[in-house]
Amino acid sequence: MGILSSPVSITQYRVEGKLSEPILENVANGLKKNTVEDIDDQSSDKAIGWTCFNNPFSTDINQTPFLIGTHLVFSLRIDKKMIPSKIIQKHYTLEMTKKLKKSGRDFLSKTEKKEIKDHVIHLLNLRIPATPNIYDLIWNYESNTLWFFSNLKGANEELETLFTRSFNLKLIRLFPYTMAALTSPLSDVEKDALSQFTPTRFTES
Amino acid sequence: MLDVAIAYNRYKFIGNEFLTWLWFTIDTNQHFLKTVDETLTSLYLGNRLVLENSVNDASEIITIKGDDAGLEEGLLSLRKGAVVIEMNLAYKTENQEWKFTLKGESLSFAGLKVPETGPVETQADIEGMVLEKAYLYEKAIAMVDRLFNIFLQLRSSVEWSQKTVPNIKKWIQV
C-alpha cells in the first residue's frame, strides 16, 4: 500500500535514538546495505529489503532521491514465492514414484522422503517468480516519527527488524499504552498512575 | 516502560475506552470538539461501529455497518456492558473531508481517505504530491492525537470517575 494510494492504512512509530552525522549519507548507506535482492531464478522463497519509493523495482538508491521536503521517503519490499501445496504434492508424488522404480524397493525411509520434498521445493522455487508486496514509509527525522503504510502484523514486524538492522535505531510502535507513555503530555506521576489503570465499567453495577 | 507486547494486550482497554468516550463526546458535545481543532466543522460516526462485550469471560462482538445504520443497537450493547473497539469516523473542515477507521487496541488508521488532490502528470509532480498527502495525513493524525491526549488527561484525573463516567452512564441509559 502506498502513500499515493487511496484509501491508506497507517501504523505510527516513534524512532528511538539518533543517527550520527552526516545523516543523509548514513541513511543512504543503511538503505544500500539492505536493498531487496532479486530472488527470481533462485531457490530462496523470500526476500525482504528496501527499495525506492515510487520506483519499487529499482534498488538504485542513488538514482531516486529519498529526501522529499523534510521527510525521508522509501519503501519496504517483501518478495515471496507461494507454491500451491497441490503442486508440491504432485511433484513430490512423481519424484517418489521415480525413486521407488529406480531403487526397486516398495518403500522409502522418512529421511529419503524429506530429501525428495526439499528437492522438489528447491526446484519449484527456481521456476516460480516471487510476488512482490510494497509498503511505503515516511520518516520524519526531526520529530522522530515514522508512518508505515500498512497495518499488517507480518509487514510491521519485518519493518521493525529491518529498520533496526539498517540504521541501528529502535522503532517503537505507537498504540494506546506507548502513546500515553512516550508522546502524551502526561506528567511523570500521571504516567506512573497509568500502569495502575483498570477497565472502567460504563454500566450500573 | 513495560515490555511492548505485554503492554499492548494489557492496556488495550484504554483505546477502547477512548473510542467509547469519543462516541459520547461526538453525540453530546460537538462544541467541545471544535475547541480541540478550530478548523473542524464536524466529527461524526461513519459507516462502521464495532463493539465488544467481554463480561463474564465471554466475548460477544456486535458490528453495525451501513451508511444510514441506526446506532440504537450500539447503545443497547453499551447498556449491556460493551465498549467500542472499532469506529469509522468522518472529520470535516470547512470544505474538506477525511474518513477513516480507528481500532481501539492499536489506534492505527485503516481505510484513511483524505480530501481529493490534483492529478500526477509528471515525475516532478510526485514530490509535491507526497508533501500534500503527508500534510493531509498529518491533519487527521494530529486531530486524533489531540483528542487522545485530552482523553488521557481526563482519564488520569478524578473528573473521570466523578463526572465523566456518571455522564456517560446517563447518556447510555437515555
Interface residues (C-beta under 8 A of the other chain):
Chain A: I3 L4 S6 P7 V8 S9 I10 T11 Q12 F53 N54 I68 G69 H71 V73 I138 W147 N151 I172 R173 L174 F175 P176 Y177 T178 M179 A180 A181 L182 T183 S184 P185 L186 E190 A193 L194 S195 F197 P199 T200 R201 F202 T203 E204
Chain B: M1 L2 V4 A7 Y8 R10 Y11 K12 F13 I14 G15 E17 F18 T20 L78 R79 K80 G81 V83 K99 F100 G104 E105 S106 L107 S108 F109 A110 G111 L112 K113 V114 V120 I126 E127 M129 V130 L131 K133 A134 Y137 I141 D145 F148 N149 L152 Q153 R155 S156 W160 S161 V165 I168 K169 I172
